[in-house]
Amino acid sequence: EQHIHNIDVINWLFNGYPVSAQGQGGRQVRTGDQYGEIYDHHMIEFTYANGATMLSQCRHIPGCWNSVSEHCHGAKGTADISGGKIYDASGKKIWETKGKRNGHQEEHHDLFAALRRGERPNEAEYGAKSTMTAILGRLASYSGQMIQWDKAINSDVALADFDSLHSLQDEAPVKPLADGSYAIPMPGSKTQFI
């Protein structure tokens, strides 16, 4: 929920989506009612079908060290994906991108070029599955359980009454408690998440 694009980059790298996730998180700093029920930090381990794992961490806590990046570690070296660099196992840089344009701008150039060729790019399914990857991690963090992709994607548990939404003037699907606060997910509780 806090850094879906960074999770998405690793899905691109593995050319697939995780089969399971487990992790933890909490609310330590952003605890006021204005933050609803969301956590301010998460640490999730996603496991892919080939056995590879991604460790994903994020936080929304002022005054802390920040890094919005992706790094891969393997037997032969490491890659700083967002920095466009690859290092061998001894730490020597063996490759660096020569790209001059911003990646966000590049994706717009690619989209506009495709439209000019008469193509109609449709990445809705990809976007939905990437969103589900982030949701899978949140479910694992909120529940304290190992969550399987197939079980989560096929679950009929409604986390909120979204069917009641018909316009932006409708009441929010997640309602505050009587005191105005929101129920905070508690790992290990009997709350059903999937």
N, C-alpha and C positions, 0 to 999 in steps of 0.2 A: 504494500500500500504506500510505501514511502519512497521507493526507488525502482519502480517497475522497469524503466528503460535499462538500468544497469543489469537487472536480472535477464532482461530480453537479450542483451548482448551475448550472454553466455548460452542462451538457447540457440542463438544464431551460430555460435562457435560449435556447439554439439549437434547442430542440425536436428534438434528435437526438443522434447519437453521432459521434465523430471517425472519419474514414476512414483516418487515419494518425497516427503519432507518431514523433518522433525526439528524442533528448536525451542527457543524461549524468548521472552521479552517482558516488558513491564512498563509501568508509569512511575517515574521517579520525580520528574521536574514539572512536566505539563499535566498537572493534576486538577486544574480548575474545571468548573462546569462548562466553560466555553470550548473545551477540547473534546467534549462528548465522551465516548467510551474508548477512544483509540489509545494505543500504547505510544510511548515516546521513544522506545528502542526495541529492536528485534535482532536476534542472531539465529539464522536458519541454515540447516544443512539440507540441500537438495541432492537427491540421488537419481542418476540417469540410468537408462536401460543397460548401458555398457559398463556400469559400475563406477563411472566417474562421479565425483561429487563437486558441488559448488558450495562454498561457505559464503553466505550473504549476511552482511551486517549493516545496520543503519540506525541513526538516532536523530532526533529533533531536540537537541539539548544545547541551549546557548552556552558559549564560553568554552566549548570543547574543541579538540582538534577535528578538522573536517577533511574529508577526502571523498570526492565523487569519482570513482574510478573502477576499473576492472583489471585484475591481474590473474594470470594463469601460471601454475607451477607444475612442472613435469620432470621426468628423470634427466632430460637433456638440457634443461634450462627453464627460463621464465619469460613471460611476455607481459609487458605493460600495454594492454590493449588500448586504453584511452590515450596513452602517451605515444602510441605508435612505435614501440621499441621492443626488440627481442634480445635477450641475454643468454649466453651459454651457461653451463653449470658452474663455471668459475666466476661468473659475474661480468664477463667481458661482453660489451654490446656488439652484436653481430649483424644487426639490421635496424634501420630506422626509416620510417616513411619519409618520402620526399614530397608528400602532398602539401599543397599550399592553401587549399580551400577548407573552410569550416565544414565539418561533417553534416551539420544541420542544413547548411546552405546546399551542400552537394546532393542531399536527398531531394531537395526541391528542384534542383536542376534536372535530376533523373526523372522525377515525376512529370515536369513540364515537357521534357523531351519525349517521353512516352505518349503524352496526350497529343503532342504535335504529330506523332506517327500514327495517330488514330487508335492507339491502344487505350484500354480502360483498366488500369491497375486496380485490383480489388484485393486488399489484404485484410478483409474483415475477419476471416477465420483465423489468420495468423495473430491478429490483434486480440481476438477473443481468447485464444490459447495462451498468449503471453499474459493477459490479464489473469487468467486462471492460475498461472504459475505463481503470481504474486498472492492471489487469494489462498492458494495451497499453503504458502509459507505463513500467512496470517492465521489460517486455521490451525496449523501446527503450533504456532506460538501461543495463541489464545487457549488452546485445549491442553497443551502439554503432552500431546500424543503424537505418535508416528501416523501421518496421514497419507494414504495411498491415493494417487491421482484418480484411478478408475472409480474408487469408492466415493471420492469427493465430487467428481464430475457427474456421477449418476445419483447423487443424494437428492432426496425430495424434502430435506429439512429447509424450511424458510427462515433465514436469519432476520428477516423483517417482512412486513406486509406490503411488498412492492406492487401487488395487484390493485391496491387501493389508490395508487397514484394515477391521476388523469391529467393534472396540470400543475404548474408551479405554485398555485394557490392552495393546493391540498395540504393537509397536515403531513408532517414528516413521518416516514414509515417507522422510525425508531423514536419512541416516546420517552421523555424523562420520567424519573420516579416522582413520587408525591412531593419530595423535598426539592425538586428541580435538578437533581444530579442524575447521572446516567449509570446504569448497571455496568460495572467494569468486568470484562472477562477474567475469570479466575482459573488458571491451569489446574487440572486435577479435579475440578468440580464436576457435578453431575449434569451441567449444562450440555445439551446435545448440539454439537457443531456440524456433524454430518450424519 
